[in-house]
Each structure stands twice: as C-alpha cells, then as structure tokens.
Amino acid sequence: MLAIFKKELSSYFNSTLGYIILALYLLFSGFFFWMICFNGGTNAVVNVINYMLYVVFFLVPLITMKSFAEEKRQHTDQALFTAPVGLWEIVLGKYLSALTLYVMCNMVFIFYALVLMAVTGASVAWGQLLGALFGIILLGAALLSMNLLFSSLTEHQIIAAVVGIAAGLVIMLYDSIVAAVENFINTLFGGQYEAVVIDKLSVTAHYENFISGVLSPVDFVFFLSFIAFFLFLTNRVLDRKRWA
C-alpha cells in the first residue's frame, strides 16, 4: 500500500493537477480570508472555513477524477490488478494519497490564524478553529471516498468529475430536499410528518456541529461509516472488473 500511496501522491505533482488544486484552494480561501478575517472576531477563520464548504464540493471531484479512470484509459489497470498487492491496498493507497493532498490544502487555515494574530492582534479561539478544521477535513474525506467510487466506474476523468460535482450538489441541498418532501407529504395528507430517519443522513448537518464547536462521537462515527461504505463499494467494483 505504501508504494501505491507514494506513486499516487507523486503523480499529483508530476503533473499539473496537484498544483492546480492547491492554487484554487489557496485562491478561494485567500479571497474569503481577505473579505472576512480582517474585520476581526475570534471566530473569523472559522467563518472562512465555513465559506469554503461550497468550494470543497466542487474541488474534491477534481482530486479523485483520475484515480482509476486514468488507469483504465491508459490500460494500466490490469497491470495494477495483477501486481502482488490486494485490492484493499490499492483502494487505500489511492484514497490516502488523495486525502493527503486535501489535508495539505486545509493546513492553510492554521497559517491564516497565525497571520491574523500577528497583523491585527486578534485572539483566536483555537478550540473552535480546530473543531471546524476537523469538520471540513472529515467532510472532504467523505466526499473523496464517494468520488473515488465514481472514478472506478468510468475511464473518462471528466465524467467522473461531473458526476462527483452533481452528487456533491445533491448532498449540499439534501436538507432542502428533505424539507420539501416533508412539506409535500404534509400538504398531501394534512399531517405533521417529520423525516426522523432520513434527516439523520445529512452530511452538512453533521459538519455544522463541528463548525459550532460541538465534537460529538456520533458525528465522527457518521463520517467514518460514510467513508468505509464508499471504499467498500469501490473495492467491490474493482473486484468485479478484475474477474470480468
């Protein structure tokens, strides 16, 4: 797994993709930092992280779009599958390399907090900042696992990216969709129906707990379960294709 991890991580920077991802993340986060942080406040950097939520949904699919799609396009996937490594090692190696790049992007928020303290003298609520940082990293980790699955289903990077962005939009609008379904059912049947199960599957609701400074084991378990589920599906897809 370590060899695959190193190979995949280096591939991001042997091409322009890794630099583009880092540049875009720095561009958007720097813009929000300039707009928000110098207005002061102990949770200013947390607000920047919260604004970056909308950017993450669009950037994460770009990180994983080539993970398996490029292997299939170049017909190197069979060589990969016949290498003396297990499927889980392949999946985890590619996933952890993508996650490492994503975590590198998010380390900029620590730098922003230090700059804010040095330039404005403002205090930083480090507990809340670290909670928000955990939140956006876990959210991105969950999206990475989902988009890794999409990359394993096609040999076209653009298709993998577009499907990932579309899925991200559904996740981002999930709460609104659930509320619309509740209102429709209540209007149709004249009741007070509440989606007591499906509303617990909201990714953004669990993320918002971290932003609020609430570190609950339930939220950690939710994101880890989400990641494990999609990595398992990716493993099954690759296993089926290996024996096809």
CORCORSUL-V765072 format. One record per residue. PHI is phi in degrees with one decimal (* if undefined). Layout:
PHI ; PHI
This chain:
* ; -62.3 ; -64.9 ; -66.9 ; -59.0 ; -64.4 ; -62.9 ; -68.3 ; -65.2 ; -67.9 ; -64.9 ; -63.4 ; -102.9 ; -79.5 ; -107.8 ; -90.0 ; -59.8 ; -59.7 ; -68.8 ; -65.9 ; -61.1 ; -61.8 ; -64.8 ; -64.6 ; -64.6 ; -66.7 ; -62.9 ; -69.2 ; -66.5 ; -65.5 ; -63.8 ; -66.1 ; -62.7 ; -64.4 ; -74.8 ; -107.9 ; -66.3 ; -77.2 ; -82.1 ; 89.7 ; 104.6 ; -73.6 ; -111.5 ; -63.6 ; -66.9 ; -60.8 ; -64.6 ; -63.5 ; -59.7 ; -65.6 ; -67.0 ; -69.4 ; -51.9 ; -70.3 ; -74.3 ; -58.9 ; -60.0 ; -94.7 ; -85.0 ; -57.6 ; -59.0 ; -70.8 ; -70.3 ; -99.0 ; -61.2 ; -96.9 ; -52.6 ; -110.6 ; -60.0 ; -67.7 ; -61.4 ; -68.9 ; -65.3 ; -89.1 ; 60.0 ; -101.5 ; -67.7 ; -66.6 ; -64.5 ; -67.0 ; -70.9 ; -92.3 ; -68.6 ; -75.2 ; -136.6 ; -79.8 ; -62.1 ; -62.9 ; -65.3 ; -65.2 ; -62.4 ; -68.0 ; -61.8 ; -69.2 ; -66.3 ; -67.9 ; -66.8 ; -65.2 ; -65.1 ; -61.5 ; -61.3 ; -65.4 ; -64.8 ; -57.7 ; -60.0 ; -80.1 ; -66.1 ; -64.1 ; -67.9 ; -65.1 ; -61.6 ; -60.6 ; -63.4 ; -67.0 ; -63.2 ; -60.8 ; -65.7 ; -73.1 ; -85.4 ; -101.9 ; 75.4 ; -71.6 ; -82.6 ; -118.6 ; -78.8 ; -63.5 ; -61.7 ; -68.2 ; -63.4 ; -65.8 ; -62.8 ; -65.1 ; -65.8 ; -58.4 ; -62.3 ; -72.6 ; -70.5 ; -66.2 ; -61.2 ; -63.5 ; -62.5 ; -65.2 ; -65.7 ; -61.8 ; -64.0 ; -67.1 ; -73.6 ; -63.8 ; -61.8 ; -60.8 ; -66.1 ; -76.8 ; -95.4 ; -145.0 ; -104.3 ; -109.2 ; -61.1 ; -62.8 ; -62.7 ; -59.7 ; -68.6 ; -65.2 ; -63.1 ; -63.4 ; -65.9 ; -62.9 ; -64.2 ; -62.9 ; -63.7 ; -62.8 ; -64.4 ; -65.1 ; -97.4 ; -57.2 ; -61.5 ; -66.8 ; -65.0 ; -61.8 ; -62.9 ; -65.3 ; -64.0 ; -59.7 ; -63.3 ; -63.8 ; -66.6 ; -64.3 ; -68.8 ; -70.0 ; -108.9 ; 64.9 ; -114.6 ; -125.3 ; -71.0 ; -129.7 ; -80.0 ; -78.0 ; -106.8 ; -69.0 ; -72.6 ; -76.4 ; -91.4 ; -71.8 ; -66.7 ; -67.1 ; -65.1 ; -68.7 ; -65.5 ; -64.4 ; -63.2 ; -66.4 ; -61.2 ; -78.0 ; 87.9 ; -97.9 ; -102.6 ; -107.7 ; -57.9 ; -60.6 ; -68.6 ; -62.3 ; -62.9 ; -59.9 ; -67.3 ; -65.6 ; -66.7 ; -59.2 ; -63.1 ; -61.6 ; -62.5 ; -74.8 ; -67.6 ; -63.6 ; -62.4 ; -61.9 ; -60.0 ; -66.9 ; -62.3 ; -67.6 ; -64.2 ; -64.6 ; -72.8 ; -65.4 ; -98.3 ; -71.3
